[in-house]
Amino acid sequence: MSDCCDSKPKKKFSYALWIPISIVIVFYVFHFFAPGPPTSYSSVFSDSVFDLFNKMSWGLLIGIFFAGLLGKIPRDLVMAVLGRNRGIGGILRATAAGVLLDLCSHGILIVGMRLYERGARLGQVMAFLIASPWNSLSLTLVLWALIGFWWMMAFLLLSMLIAVISGLIFEKLVDKKVLPPNPNSFTLADNFKFWPELRKYWKSSKFTFKGFMGILIEGLKGSKMILKWIFIGIILASLLRTFLTPENFETVFGPTLAGLGLTLLIATIIEVCSEGSTPIAADILTRAGAPGNSFAFLMTGVATDYTEVMSLKETTSSWKIALFLPLITLPQVIFIALLLNGIIL
């Protein structure tokens, strides 16, 4: 009998995943043994890898856990929370979830992609991702301490406004068949009752260490395509940190068209996690006196970030969806930034 009849298909080794992970691990360890002066390229690169990974790690772990948890929760319950009806209601719920979840931008990305896989509408997923530029309730409070309550509230409300508008635009584009709908979507039964179903699920759930590890493993499996781009982002950001120091940003980030243009360019190129973007954005506001540039720096990481764009492409299998993210959000960000800088009234 031929071996092909009873043999299992071999899993392909993912070079795109394991090569970036290996590079990060090597230079993370190299940080503790880096020879030469601390200003050498190898030392700066390894220090950057060490710093970025440490800042991202807790958010990634929480994101992986929530992604695994979403995989265990029945889809009916997930969609009932986001809202069964199309339009503003579901978009507002997704926006609120994006603001309130205490995750870094990379953790929120993992959860957002899992929401798409669980059947969330494209507009809801986009609103969830865009809702808060720092994507963390705790970091919102940090921003409050750095730039003051009123600027923090202005940034938060404006980012939520962009999320709602963008979510509605994406839903309209799906309705017009410009963008493909979510193939994972489904319709809740009319007689579905959220609270009785939640109590039923809660009573049937067993909270054990084995179950907890199962959730983590499930989340890790579902996050592999996202982790690939996150580790690539760590490498690229570390390279840029090696040759471009963030401390000099504020000297050229004035409230001018040139300063805004440079802000958008740097925010697009540099893969900065929310923990890193928040203090840089605060410096742009307080030292350069450019609130519009500060807001743009926070939001452009969401609107044009290559990790986000490539993750959307991987999850949705659509370049069009991925590229429509910056196409829809970036003009809104630029307009609001110009208003905040006083360039247009």
C-alpha positions as CSV (number, residue, x, y, z in Angstrom):
1,M,0.0,0.0,0.0
2,S,1.3,3.5,-0.9
3,D,2.5,5.6,2.0
4,C,0.5,8.5,0.7
5,C,-2.8,6.8,1.6
6,D,-2.3,6.8,5.3
7,S,0.2,9.5,5.9
8,K,-0.8,12.8,7.5
9,P,0.0,16.1,5.6
10,K,3.2,17.6,6.8
11,K,3.0,21.0,8.4
12,K,5.2,23.6,6.7
13,F,7.9,25.3,8.8
14,S,7.0,29.0,9.1
15,Y,10.2,30.9,8.4
16,A,8.4,34.2,8.5
17,L,7.4,33.5,12.1
18,W,10.5,31.7,13.6
19,I,13.2,33.8,12.0
20,P,12.0,37.1,13.6
21,I,11.4,35.3,16.9
22,S,14.9,33.8,16.8
23,I,16.4,37.2,16.1
24,V,14.6,38.8,19.0
25,I,15.6,36.0,21.3
26,V,19.2,36.2,20.3
27,F,19.5,39.9,20.8
28,Y,17.4,39.9,24.0
29,V,19.9,37.5,25.5
30,F,22.8,39.5,23.9
31,H,21.6,42.5,25.9
32,F,23.0,40.9,29.1
33,F,26.4,40.1,27.5
34,A,26.8,42.9,24.9
35,P,30.5,43.8,24.6
36,G,31.8,47.2,23.7
37,P,30.6,50.7,24.6
38,P,26.9,51.2,25.2
39,T,26.7,53.5,22.2
40,S,27.8,50.8,19.7
41,Y,25.3,49.8,17.2
42,S,25.1,46.2,18.5
43,S,24.5,47.4,22.1
44,V,21.9,50.0,21.1
45,F,20.0,47.4,18.9
46,S,20.1,44.8,21.7
47,D,19.0,47.3,24.3
48,S,16.1,48.4,22.0
49,V,15.0,44.8,21.5
50,F,15.2,44.2,25.2
51,D,13.2,47.4,26.0
52,L,10.5,47.0,23.4
53,F,9.9,43.3,24.1
54,N,9.6,44.0,27.9
55,K,7.1,46.8,27.3
56,M,5.1,44.7,24.9
57,S,5.2,41.4,26.7
58,W,2.5,42.0,29.3
59,G,0.1,43.3,26.7
60,L,0.8,40.4,24.3
61,L,0.2,37.9,27.1
62,I,-3.1,39.5,28.1
63,G,-4.1,39.8,24.4
64,I,-3.3,36.1,23.8
65,F,-5.3,35.1,26.9
66,F,-8.4,37.2,25.7
67,A,-8.0,35.7,22.2
68,G,-8.0,32.2,23.7
69,L,-11.0,33.1,25.9
70,L,-12.9,34.4,23.0
71,G,-12.2,31.1,21.2
72,K,-13.9,29.3,24.1
73,I,-16.9,31.6,24.6
74,P,-19.9,30.7,22.3
75,R,-20.1,33.0,19.3
76,D,-23.7,33.9,20.2
77,L,-22.6,35.5,23.5
78,V,-19.7,37.4,21.8
79,M,-22.0,38.8,19.1
80,A,-24.7,39.6,21.6
81,V,-22.3,41.9,23.5
82,L,-21.2,43.7,20.3
83,G,-24.9,44.0,19.2
84,R,-26.9,42.0,16.7
85,N,-28.2,45.0,14.7
86,R,-26.3,46.9,12.0
87,G,-25.6,50.6,12.3
88,I,-24.6,53.0,15.0
89,G,-25.4,50.8,18.0
90,G,-23.0,48.0,17.2
91,I,-20.3,50.5,16.2
92,L,-20.7,52.3,19.5
93,R,-20.4,49.1,21.5
94,A,-17.3,48.1,19.6
95,T,-15.8,51.5,20.2
96,A,-16.5,51.4,23.9
97,A,-14.9,47.9,24.1
98,G,-11.7,49.2,22.3
99,V,-11.4,52.1,24.8
100,L,-12.2,50.1,28.0
101,L,-10.0,47.0,27.4
102,D,-6.8,47.6,29.3
103,L,-4.5,46.3,26.6
104,C,-1.5,47.7,24.6
105,S,-2.0,48.3,20.9
106,H,-0.5,44.9,20.0
107,G,-2.7,43.1,22.5
108,I,-5.8,44.9,21.2
109,L,-4.8,43.8,17.7
110,I,-4.8,40.2,18.6
111,V,-8.2,40.4,20.2
112,G,-9.6,42.4,17.3
113,M,-8.5,39.8,14.8
114,R,-10.1,37.1,16.9
115,L,-13.3,39.1,17.0
116,Y,-13.3,39.1,13.2
117,E,-12.8,35.3,13.3
118,R,-15.8,35.0,15.7
119,G,-18.1,36.8,13.3
120,A,-17.9,40.5,14.2
121,R,-18.8,42.8,11.3
122,L,-15.9,44.6,9.5
123,G,-17.1,48.0,10.7
124,Q,-17.2,46.8,14.3
125,V,-13.6,45.4,14.1
126,M,-12.3,48.6,12.6
127,A,-14.1,50.7,15.3
128,F,-12.7,48.4,18.0
129,L,-9.1,48.8,16.7
130,I,-9.3,52.6,16.1
131,A,-11.2,53.5,19.2
132,S,-8.3,54.6,21.4
133,P,-4.9,55.5,20.0
134,W,-3.2,54.2,23.1
135,N,-5.7,51.3,23.4
136,S,-5.3,51.0,27.2
137,L,-7.3,52.5,30.0
138,S,-4.3,52.6,32.3
139,L,-2.2,54.5,29.6
140,T,-5.1,57.0,29.2
141,L,-4.5,57.8,32.8
142,V,-0.8,58.1,32.2
143,L,-1.5,60.5,29.3
144,W,-3.7,62.5,31.7
145,A,-0.7,62.9,34.0
146,L,1.6,63.9,31.1
147,I,-0.5,66.4,29.2
148,G,-3.4,67.3,31.6
149,F,-7.0,66.2,31.9
150,W,-8.5,68.4,29.1
151,W,-6.0,67.5,26.4
152,M,-6.4,63.8,27.4
153,M,-10.2,64.0,27.1
154,A,-10.0,65.9,23.8
155,F,-7.7,63.2,22.4
156,L,-9.9,60.4,23.7
157,L,-13.1,61.8,22.4
158,L,-11.6,62.7,19.0
159,S,-10.2,59.2,18.6
160,M,-13.6,57.7,19.5
161,L,-15.2,60.0,16.9
162,I,-12.8,58.8,14.2
163,A,-13.5,55.2,15.2
164,V,-17.3,55.6,14.9
165,I,-17.1,57.4,11.6
166,S,-14.7,54.9,10.2
167,G,-16.7,52.0,11.4
168,L,-19.8,53.3,9.7
169,I,-17.9,54.0,6.5
170,F,-16.6,50.4,6.5
171,E,-20.1,49.1,7.0
172,K,-21.4,51.2,4.1
173,L,-18.6,50.0,1.9
174,V,-19.5,46.4,2.7
175,D,-23.2,47.1,2.0
176,K,-22.2,48.6,-1.4
177,K,-20.0,45.5,-2.1
178,V,-16.9,47.7,-2.4
179,L,-15.3,45.6,0.4
180,P,-16.1,41.9,1.1
181,P,-18.2,41.0,4.1
182,N,-16.9,38.9,7.0
183,P,-17.3,35.3,5.8
184,N,-17.5,34.3,9.5
185,S,-20.6,36.4,10.2
186,F,-23.9,34.8,11.3
187,T,-27.3,36.0,12.6
188,L,-28.4,35.5,16.1
189,A,-31.7,33.8,16.7
190,D,-34.6,36.2,17.5
191,N,-35.4,34.3,20.7
192,F,-31.7,34.5,21.9
193,K,-31.6,35.9,25.5
194,F,-28.1,37.1,26.6
195,W,-28.3,36.9,30.4
196,P,-29.9,33.5,30.6
197,E,-27.4,32.1,28.1
198,L,-24.5,33.8,30.0
199,R,-25.6,32.2,33.3
200,K,-25.9,28.9,31.6
201,Y,-22.4,29.1,30.2
202,W,-21.0,30.3,33.5
203,K,-22.5,27.4,35.4
204,S,-21.1,24.9,32.9
205,S,-17.6,26.4,33.0
206,K,-14.9,24.8,35.2
207,F,-12.0,27.0,36.3
208,T,-8.9,24.9,36.6
209,F,-5.2,25.4,35.9
210,K,-5.5,23.0,33.0
211,G,-8.3,25.0,31.6
212,F,-6.3,28.2,32.0
213,M,-3.4,26.7,30.2
214,G,-5.7,25.5,27.5
215,I,-7.0,29.1,27.0
216,L,-3.4,30.3,26.6
217,I,-2.5,27.6,24.1
218,E,-5.7,28.3,22.1
219,G,-4.8,32.0,22.1
220,L,-1.3,31.3,21.1
221,K,-2.3,29.2,18.1
222,G,-4.8,31.8,17.0
223,S,-2.3,34.6,17.3
224,K,0.6,33.2,15.3
225,M,0.0,35.3,12.2
226,I,-0.2,38.4,14.4
227,L,2.9,37.6,16.4
228,K,4.9,37.2,13.2
229,W,4.3,40.9,12.3
230,I,4.8,42.0,15.9
231,F,8.2,40.4,16.1
232,I,9.1,41.9,12.7
233,G,8.0,45.2,14.1
234,I,10.3,44.9,17.1
235,I,13.2,44.3,14.8
236,L,12.4,47.2,12.5
237,A,11.8,49.6,15.4
238,S,15.0,48.5,17.0
239,L,16.9,49.2,13.8
240,L,15.4,52.7,13.6
241,R,16.1,53.4,17.3
242,T,19.7,52.4,16.6
243,F,20.1,55.1,13.9
244,L,17.4,57.6,14.8
245,T,17.1,58.7,18.5
246,P,13.5,59.6,19.6
247,E,14.9,62.2,22.0
248,N,15.5,64.5,18.9
249,F,11.9,64.2,17.7
250,E,10.5,67.3,19.4
251,T,13.1,69.6,17.9
252,V,11.5,69.2,14.4
253,F,7.9,68.5,15.4
254,G,6.6,72.1,15.5
255,P,3.0,73.0,14.8
256,T,3.6,73.5,11.0
257,L,2.7,71.6,7.9
258,A,6.3,70.4,7.7
259,G,6.2,69.3,11.3
260,L,2.9,67.5,10.8
261,G,4.3,65.8,7.7
262,L,7.4,64.6,9.5
263,T,5.2,63.4,12.4
264,L,3.1,61.3,10.1
265,L,6.2,59.9,8.4
266,I,7.9,58.9,11.6
267,A,4.8,57.4,13.2
268,T,4.2,55.3,10.0
269,I,7.8,54.0,9.9
270,I,8.5,53.4,13.6
271,E,6.7,50.5,15.2
272,V,6.0,51.9,18.6
273,C,3.9,50.1,21.2
274,S,1.4,52.2,23.1
275,E,3.7,52.4,26.1
276,G,6.3,54.0,23.9
277,S,4.0,56.2,21.8
278,T,2.3,57.9,24.8
279,P,5.4,59.6,26.3
280,I,6.6,60.6,22.8
281,A,3.3,62.1,22.0
282,A,3.3,64.0,25.3
283,D,6.7,65.4,24.5
284,I,5.5,66.6,21.1
285,L,2.7,68.5,22.8
286,T,4.5,69.9,25.8
287,R,8.0,70.6,24.3
288,A,7.1,71.3,20.6
289,G,3.8,73.0,21.4
290,A,2.1,71.0,18.7
291,P,-1.1,69.3,20.0
292,G,-2.2,68.3,16.5
293,N,1.1,66.6,15.8
294,S,0.8,64.8,19.2
295,F,-2.7,63.5,18.3
296,A,-1.5,62.5,14.9
297,F,1.5,60.6,16.3
298,L,-0.9,58.6,18.5
299,M,-3.5,57.9,15.8
300,T,-1.1,57.4,12.8
301,G,0.3,54.3,14.5
302,V,-3.3,52.9,14.3
303,A,-4.1,54.3,10.8
304,T,-0.9,53.4,8.9
305,D,0.9,50.9,11.1
306,Y,2.3,48.1,9.0
307,T,1.7,45.5,11.7
308,E,-2.0,46.4,11.7
309,V,-2.2,46.6,7.9
310,M,-0.5,43.2,7.4
311,S,-2.5,41.6,10.2
312,L,-5.7,42.7,8.6
313,K,-4.5,41.3,5.3
314,E,-3.6,38.0,6.9
315,T,-6.9,37.7,8.8
316,T,-9.3,38.9,6.2
317,S,-7.3,37.6,3.1
318,S,-8.0,40.9,1.5
319,W,-5.5,43.6,0.5
320,K,-8.3,45.9,-0.2
321,I,-9.6,45.8,3.4
322,A,-6.1,46.3,4.8
323,L,-5.3,49.3,2.6
324,F,-8.7,50.9,3.2
325,L,-7.7,51.3,6.8
326,P,-5.3,54.2,6.2
327,L,-7.3,55.4,3.2
328,I,-10.3,56.1,5.5
329,T,-8.7,57.1,8.8
330,L,-5.7,59.1,7.7
331,P,-7.6,62.0,6.1
332,Q,-9.6,62.3,9.3
333,V,-6.5,62.3,11.4
334,I,-4.8,65.0,9.3
335,F,-7.9,67.2,9.3
336,I,-8.2,67.1,13.1
337,A,-4.4,67.6,13.5
338,L,-4.6,70.7,11.4
339,L,-7.5,72.0,13.5
340,L,-5.6,71.4,16.8
341,N,-2.5,73.1,15.4
342,G,-4.6,76.1,14.4
343,I,-3.5,75.9,10.8
344,I,-7.1,75.7,9.6
345,L,-10.2,76.9,11.4
